[in-house]
């Protein structure tokens, strides 16, 4: 990644948006199961929506349809 990449640099600010309680509850439950926080889930979803790389490595690279859980990015061979 580049040092001037806006995805990896700059400040993280509090954002406000509207979402149904049902969706937010499901986000919270899923995040707890996956060991991430709600902000991570929203960040991953937006990065995927924008087709941008995830500097944290949390975003799935594919989806495991059998379990419904995201497949974690394999970073074992990265330098």
N, C-alpha and C positions, 0 to 999 in steps of 0.2 A: 504494500500500500504506500501511497505517496504521503509525505509529511504534511502536505497542504490539503489533504483530502477532507472536505467538510464533514464527512461521516465520522472521522476519527479525531478531529480536532474541534476546538471551540467549547463553549460551555453548554451544559445541560440545564435547561430552564424548565420550570414547572409549566405544563400545558394543561389546558382545560378543554374538555370535549364532552359531548352528550352521548350516552350509551344506555341501553335498557338495563334494568337491574338483572334480568335473566341472563343476558350475555355477560355482564360483568361478574356475576356469581360464578358462571362457568369458567371464565378466565381465571378467577381467583382459585377455584378448585383445581384446575389443570396446572396452573403455575405451582401450586403447592405439591402436587404429585410429581412434577418434573424438576422440582428443586430450584425454581427460578422465582423472581418476583413479577408483579403485574407490569411494572415498567419494562422489564425484559421482554415479556410477551408482546406488548404493544410495539416496542422497538423492532422486534423480529418480524412482526406482521407488516409493519410499514416498510422495512427494508426489502422484504420479499415482494410486496406490492410494487415498489419502485424498481425492483430488479437490481438492487445494490448489494455489494458484499457486506457481510456481517463481521466487523472487526473483532467482536467478542468471541466468535466461533460458536455461539449458542444456537444460531438459526439452523434449522434442518436443511440438508442438501437434497433430501428426498423424503417422501412420506411413506411410512410403513402402513399400508392399508389393512393388514391383518389386525394390528393392535390399535390402530388409530392414533398412535403416538409418533411424534416426529423422529426421524433418524438423525442422530447427532453427527455432526461433521467429523470426519476422521482426520485428526491432526498429527498422527503418529509419524508420518513421513515428511512433515513440513520442516523446513529449516528456520 
